[in-house]
Amino acid sequence: MTVLKRAYAMAEPTPVSALLASLPMTSRARPSSRGSKPGSKPSSKAASAKTASRAKPAPKQATPDTDAGRPSPALTGAVAFSVAGAFLLAAGGLVPVVLDAPAGYLSWPLLVVLALVPAAVAAGCAFTGRHGLAAGLLLGLAALAPGRLVLDLQLFADASLATRPELYLPSRLLDSTSLGAGAWLLAAGHVLTAVAGFFAARAAGEQAESAGFAAAPRRARAFTPLLALVASVALLMAPMQSDDTFLLAKAAFDGPLTTLLGFLLLAGALPLAAALGSGSPDDGVAKGCLAGLGVAVLTVVVPELAAGLALSTLHVTAGPVLAMVVAVLLVALACSPWTSSRSPLADESESGDLAGEARLPGLFWWRLATGVLALLTGVASVIGAFAAQLSLHPGIVTAPPPESPARWVLLAAGLVLGLAGLLVLVPAVA
């Protein structure tokens, strides 16, 4: 009986669920492979993420002034013209400028050094990687080249009225003067120096563009034009005092028209070039421009000082001394950290966004000082226009003292300057 039950159980059909469970896994139970055929490319999002993770653009950095490499074509041209002009200026100091009279003292070694050393320094900076410094130095030298050229043109106009004892010192009264080759060499040297400044300006623009940021306010930027203005006033003063009958040493406004125009060009170019140079985005250009201006001033006043010391009939005056002191200060300022600036991007990354904290400290005091000084100068000019300019001995001379025709110009200038000073003191129109 038991055997029959077992045989019946084995012959009973198997349920459907058990059959389904025993079957192998079909394609319905597998994960969906639609859209991922063999050999197909990954999705665009994954590809872009992978590409972005592999290629990361490097941040743009400012090119420092000490980058190694060859100078740009503009800087190379500036150096070439500057060196050529320096050799011409040195040759002009060796060759007589007037055939009838030699130089008053042994001045050619000084003139050669003043002509060649600045150009040599600029060339050395250009070919050793300090491109901004070289461009600024050539800019500073070229800023005063037009004024120096007009000063030398006095030799062509009337050499007897030129106060240039380092080039020409007459020992007798001459009816006419015959120009030598030195005058032409000097004029050509100044022209080439000015052309070098044109190429140096392009090179300085390239340096500012490669820097990639605007210059932060420099500590020396506020008073550098003021120093240059002091040098401008000193250049307009008498270059020396003369006891020589054949050499009339006069101030700029008392001399011939060509000399006056030359000194006015020098006086106007100095503060303008100092302001533009100290505001350059590149530190090398700013330092070089100030140094070039200082050296250019020295090339004008050092021969005058040497003449006052070398000749017994000439004496040193305050104008060249003051100009030399300011020139030395400009060169020292160019070598100091006061003409250095930092990138505003670096300051922002270190200290955060400071746009809301920008201020102009002391603006009220600057306006007050400017207005008061202008007002005092105007009052002094008006008083000087009406005051007696000459005093005669009453017992010896009975005629009234002569009046200067320039007093009315002084009066007009004083009134205009005083009115401008009053307007500066009024906050609504300052």
HELIX and SHEET records of a PDB file:
HELIX    1   1 THR A    2  ALA A   11  1                                  10    
HELIX    2   2 VAL A   16  SER A   22  1                                   7    
HELIX    3   3 SER A   44  ARG A   54  1                                  11    
HELIX    4   4 PRO A   73  LEU A   94  1                                  22    
HELIX    5   5 TRP A  108  ALA A  126  1                                  19    
HELIX    6   6 HIS A  131  ALA A  143  1                                  13    
HELIX    7   7 ALA A  145  ASP A  158  1                                  14    
HELIX    8   8 ALA A  159  LEU A  161  5                                   3    
HELIX    9   9 ALA A  181  ALA A  211  1                                  31    
HELIX   10  10 THR A  224  LEU A  235  1                                  12    
HELIX   11  11 ALA A  252  ASP A  254  5                                   3    
HELIX   12  12 LEU A  257  SER A  278  1                                  22    
HELIX   13  13 ASP A  283  ALA A  310  1                                  28    
HELIX   14  14 ALA A  318  ALA A  334  1                                  17    
HELIX   15  15 PRO A  337  THR A  339  5                                   3    
HELIX   16  16 PRO A  344  SER A  351  1                                   8    
HELIX   17  17 ALA A  355  GLU A  357  5                                   3    
HELIX   18  18 LEU A  363  PHE A  386  1                                  24    
HELIX   19  19 ARG A  407  LEU A  425  1                                  19    
SHEET    1   A 2 GLN A 241  SER A 242  0                                        
SHEET    2   A 2 LEU A 314  HIS A 315 -1                                        
END                                                                             
